């Protein structure tokens, strides 16, 4: 089924209670094929018990603000939630929440985290959630990046001065040479659209490779990155 959907073909007998585009189905099918396999993936990194607090902001907009360096200017620290970290590994955190603020907390939520006493922010996604009651919960957080930069993107097909900007978060820890991961607003990634941005005195061209993940208010995609003169 994954191979069919990769070609843009949604099977007629796939009854999901509604009509969904192939690009929306593909990450779900890949996730299920991985975790419903006879041998699902094991935890990649050992965990170590700790006790420390995290300041937590959620959603794409707050994360873009954080990695643009504007968090102090707009006073976001005062609105941050406070979670207690129970364990930590190279891949993420386990945390306890004693006062759930609002109904935003769910699997797949994008969050920005700052350890107590630190000045750096970490970008992550909630991967596991177990609610004990309406106000208390335990969460598992996957770290997306320990270094990230907010950038203003433009569609390459449009005139640079006239095109509306697209906010993006460039993740610094890229595993494939010549490629970059971007966190984008929903429905931004398009195989037919190149993006570009300016950093310093250089312009960078971004050519789409694939969408990796999508959430309620964000998506993550891979692009080939070229520096232009």
C-alpha positions as CSV (number, residue, x, y, z in Angstrom):
1,X,0.0,0.0,0.0
2,X,2.9,2.4,0.8
3,X,4.3,1.8,-2.7
4,X,1.0,2.6,-4.3
5,X,0.5,5.8,-2.2
6,X,4.1,6.9,-3.0
7,X,3.0,7.0,-6.6
8,X,0.0,9.1,-5.7
9,X,-2.5,6.3,-5.9
10,X,-4.9,5.9,-3.0
11,X,-6.6,2.5,-3.1
12,X,-10.4,2.7,-3.7
13,X,-11.1,0.0,-1.1
14,X,-9.2,1.9,1.6
15,X,-12.0,3.1,3.9
16,X,-10.9,5.8,6.3
17,X,-14.2,7.5,6.8
18,X,-13.3,10.3,4.4
19,X,-11.3,11.3,1.4
20,X,-7.6,12.0,2.1
21,X,-4.8,13.0,-0.3
22,X,-1.8,10.7,-0.8
23,X,0.6,13.2,0.9
24,X,-1.5,13.1,4.1
25,X,-1.7,9.3,4.1
26,X,1.9,8.5,3.3
27,X,3.5,9.4,6.7
28,X,0.8,7.5,8.5
29,X,1.3,4.4,6.5
30,X,5.1,4.5,6.9
31,X,4.6,4.9,10.7
32,X,2.2,2.0,10.9
33,X,4.4,-0.3,8.8
34,X,7.3,0.4,11.1
35,X,5.5,-0.1,14.4
36,X,3.3,-2.9,13.3
37,X,6.2,-4.9,12.0
38,X,7.0,-8.3,13.5
39,X,10.1,-6.7,15.2
40,X,9.2,-3.0,16.0
41,X,12.1,-0.6,16.6
42,X,13.8,-0.7,20.0
43,X,14.9,2.4,22.1
44,X,17.9,3.7,20.3
45,X,19.7,5.4,23.3
46,X,20.0,4.4,27.0
47,X,18.1,6.6,29.4
48,X,19.5,8.2,32.6
49,X,17.5,9.2,35.6
50,X,17.6,13.0,36.4
51,X,15.5,15.5,38.2
52,X,15.4,19.0,36.6
53,X,12.9,21.4,35.3
54,X,12.1,22.5,31.8
55,X,10.5,25.7,30.5
56,X,8.1,24.6,27.7
57,X,6.5,26.6,24.9
58,X,4.4,24.9,22.2
59,X,3.3,25.3,18.6
60,X,5.1,26.4,15.5
61,X,4.6,30.2,16.1
62,X,6.3,30.1,19.6
63,X,9.0,27.8,18.3
64,X,9.8,30.2,15.4
65,X,9.9,33.1,17.9
66,X,12.3,31.2,20.2
67,X,14.8,30.3,17.4
68,X,14.6,33.8,16.0
69,X,16.0,35.0,19.3
70,X,13.0,37.1,20.2
71,X,11.6,35.1,23.2
72,X,12.8,37.5,25.8
73,X,11.7,40.6,23.9
74,X,8.1,39.4,23.7
75,X,8.0,38.0,27.2
76,X,7.3,34.4,26.3
77,X,9.2,33.1,29.3
78,X,6.4,34.3,31.5
79,X,3.9,32.1,29.7
80,X,6.0,29.0,29.5
81,X,4.8,25.8,31.2
82,X,7.1,24.1,33.7
83,X,7.7,20.4,33.5
84,X,9.9,18.1,35.6
85,X,12.3,15.8,33.6
86,X,12.5,12.3,35.0
87,X,15.0,10.8,32.5
88,X,17.1,11.9,29.6
89,X,18.9,10.3,26.6
90,X,20.7,11.4,23.5
91,X,17.3,11.1,21.7
92,X,15.0,12.8,24.1
93,X,13.4,13.3,27.5
94,X,10.8,11.7,29.8
95,X,8.9,14.3,31.8
96,X,6.2,14.6,34.4
97,X,3.5,17.3,34.2
98,X,1.6,18.3,37.3
99,X,-0.5,21.1,35.8
100,X,-1.6,20.7,32.2
101,X,-2.3,24.1,30.7
102,X,-5.0,23.9,28.0
103,X,-5.9,21.1,25.6
104,X,-3.0,21.5,23.2
105,X,-1.0,18.6,24.8
106,X,-1.2,15.5,22.5
107,X,1.0,13.1,20.6
108,X,2.7,15.0,17.8
109,X,2.7,18.4,19.4
110,X,5.7,20.6,18.5
111,X,7.4,22.0,21.6
112,X,10.4,24.1,22.5
113,X,12.3,23.3,25.7
114,X,14.8,25.2,27.9
115,X,16.5,23.3,30.8
116,X,16.5,25.2,34.1
117,X,19.5,27.4,34.4
118,X,20.4,27.2,30.7
119,X,20.1,29.7,27.9
120,X,19.7,27.3,25.0
121,X,16.4,26.0,23.6
122,X,15.8,22.5,22.2
123,X,13.2,21.7,19.6
124,X,11.2,18.5,20.2
125,X,8.0,16.6,19.5
126,X,5.7,14.8,22.0
127,X,5.9,11.1,21.1
128,X,4.2,9.4,24.1
129,X,1.5,10.7,26.4
130,X,-0.1,9.0,29.4
131,X,-2.6,11.1,31.4
132,X,-3.1,10.2,35.0
133,X,-6.0,12.7,35.4
134,X,-7.1,16.0,33.9
135,X,-4.1,17.9,35.3
136,X,-1.3,15.3,35.5
137,X,0.5,13.4,32.8
138,X,3.7,11.7,31.7
139,X,5.2,12.5,28.3
140,X,8.0,11.1,26.1
141,X,9.7,13.8,24.0
142,X,11.9,13.2,20.9
143,X,14.6,15.8,20.3
144,X,14.5,17.2,16.8
145,X,17.4,19.5,17.2
146,X,19.6,21.1,19.9
147,X,20.5,23.9,17.5
148,X,18.0,25.6,15.1
149,X,17.6,28.9,13.4
150,X,14.5,30.7,12.3
151,X,14.7,31.9,8.7
152,X,12.4,33.8,6.3
153,X,11.8,31.8,3.1
154,X,10.5,32.8,-0.3
155,X,9.1,30.7,-3.1
156,X,11.7,30.6,-5.9
157,X,9.1,30.7,-8.6
158,X,7.9,34.2,-7.5
159,X,9.7,37.5,-7.8
160,X,11.8,37.8,-4.7
161,X,10.8,41.3,-3.8
162,X,7.1,40.6,-4.3
163,X,6.6,37.1,-2.9
164,X,5.1,36.7,0.5
165,X,7.5,35.3,3.1
166,X,7.2,31.9,4.6
167,X,8.5,31.3,8.1
168,X,10.8,28.3,8.6
169,X,13.0,26.7,11.2
170,X,16.3,25.3,9.9
171,X,17.5,22.4,11.9
172,X,21.3,22.5,12.3
173,X,22.0,18.8,12.9
174,X,21.6,17.5,9.4
175,X,22.6,13.8,8.8
176,X,22.8,13.9,5.0
177,X,25.6,16.1,3.4
178,X,24.1,18.8,1.2
179,X,20.6,18.4,2.7
180,X,18.8,20.4,5.3
181,X,15.7,19.7,7.4
182,X,13.1,22.5,7.7
183,X,10.1,22.8,10.1
184,X,7.4,24.7,8.2
185,X,3.8,25.8,8.6
186,X,1.2,23.3,7.5
187,X,0.7,22.7,3.7
188,X,3.9,24.5,2.8
189,X,5.9,21.6,1.3
190,X,5.4,21.1,-2.4
191,X,7.5,18.9,-4.7
192,X,7.0,21.5,-7.4
193,X,8.2,24.5,-5.5
194,X,11.8,25.5,-4.7
195,X,12.4,27.8,-1.8
196,X,15.2,30.3,-1.1
197,X,16.5,32.4,1.8
198,X,19.3,34.9,2.4
199,X,21.8,34.5,5.3
200,X,24.5,37.2,5.6
201,X,25.6,38.0,2.1
202,X,24.7,34.7,0.5
203,X,21.5,33.3,-1.0
204,X,20.6,29.7,-0.6
205,X,18.4,27.6,-2.9
206,X,16.3,24.8,-1.4
207,X,15.1,22.0,-3.7
208,X,12.4,19.7,-2.2
209,X,13.3,16.0,-1.4
210,X,10.5,14.7,0.8
211,X,8.1,15.5,3.6
212,X,9.2,13.6,6.7
213,X,6.3,14.4,9.1
214,X,3.3,16.6,9.6
215,X,1.5,17.7,12.7
216,X,-1.5,19.9,13.5
217,X,0.4,23.2,13.0
218,X,3.7,22.2,11.4
219,X,5.4,19.9,8.9
220,X,9.0,18.7,8.6
221,X,10.7,18.3,5.2
222,X,14.0,17.6,3.6
223,X,15.6,19.9,1.0
224,X,18.8,19.9,-1.0
225,X,20.6,23.1,-0.2
226,X,22.8,25.0,-2.7
227,X,24.7,28.2,-2.0
228,X,24.3,30.7,-4.8
229,X,26.8,33.5,-5.7
